[in-house]
């Protein structure tokens, strides 16, 4: 990583901070410890190039992200993070519950059960 962070990296970390205060330090340290370009590439794409786009509100994007991660069933850490982020964007606990119930219909009970575990953990940490 260059001595001066790129604007893309700065924007990505700023959005991540808005979604969950304190997260940028943890995430950037983890990614930078893997490779100097990892934060720029991964967070730049996800948070600057896609999540920050106009067209959908951040609240809607977080609801979609929660539902997709829950349906995948393979990213419990990211699911819990995005449930907290969704709550921070104004999504209610009741809406999270409805998303998790909807996941059961289209992705299956096991995926929903995993999402329930993540939601319960996220609910206790906000």
N, C-alpha and C positions, 0 to 999 in steps of 0.2 A: 504494500500500500504506500502511496506517495505521502510525503509529509503533510500535504494539504488535502483533506478529504474532498472528494468530488461533490458537486451539487446534488447529483442523483443519490449518492449515499447519505448526504445530509438530509435531504427530503425524506428518504425512506426511514431513517432513524427518527426524524421528527414525527412522522405519522405513527410509527411504532410507539413512541413515547405518549402520544395522545391516546392510543388504544389501551396502553397499560403503562402507567408511570413506572420507571425503573427498568423496564424490559430492554431498552436499547443497549445498555451496558452489558447485561448478561448475554444477550443474543450476539452482539458484535464481538465480544470476547471469545465466545464459542466459535463463531464462524472465522474470525481472524486467526484463531489458533489452529484452524484447519488449513487455511490458505489465505494469503494476503488479499486476493480478489473475491473471496467467497461472499463477504457482506455486500460488496458492490454488485456482484452478479445476481445473487439470490434475492436479497432484499430490494435491490434496485428494480429488478423485474417485478417482484410481487407487490411491493408497496408503492413504488413511484410510477412504474409503467402501467400497472393494472388497477390496483386498489384506489389510487388517487384520481382515476379518470372521472370525468363528468358522465352523466347518463344514469347512474344509480347512486342513491345516497349511501354514505358509509354504513348506516344502520342496515339498509337492505343488503349490502355486500356482506356484512358480518352475519346476517341471518342465513344467507346463501352458503357462506363458508362453513358455518356450524352444521348445516344440514349435509353438505358434501363430506366434510370430515367425519361426521357421525356415520354416514352411509358407507364410507370407505372402511371404517372400523380398524384401521391400521396405524392411526396417528393420535394416540391418546393424549400426549403432551400438547400437541398443537390444538387438538379439540378443546381441551380445558382452557388453554390460553385464549382461543377465539370465543369461547363462551364468556369469559371475563371481559374480553374486548367488546363483545356484543352488548353486554350489560352496560359497559362504559359509553356506548353509543346511543343508549336509550331503549334497547330491547329489554322487555320485562322478563322476569322469571317465568311468568305464565306463558309468554311467547316461546321461551326456550322449551318448556314442557311440551307445548303443542308441536314444536319442531321434532322433538325426540319421539313423540307418539307417531307423527307422520313417517319418520324414519322406519319405525317398526313395520308399517304397511308396505313400504317400497324397498327396503333393504334388509328387513328381517328382524326378528326378535333379538338375536345375539348382538347385532349392531346397535339396536336400541338400548339393550342392557348395558353395553359398554358406554354409550352416551349418557345413560343415567348416572353411572359411576363418575364420569367426568363432570357432569352438571352438578351433582351433589358436592363434589370437591370445589368446583368453581364458586358455587353459592356460599360456601363457608369462608372463602377467602376474599370476598368483596364486601 
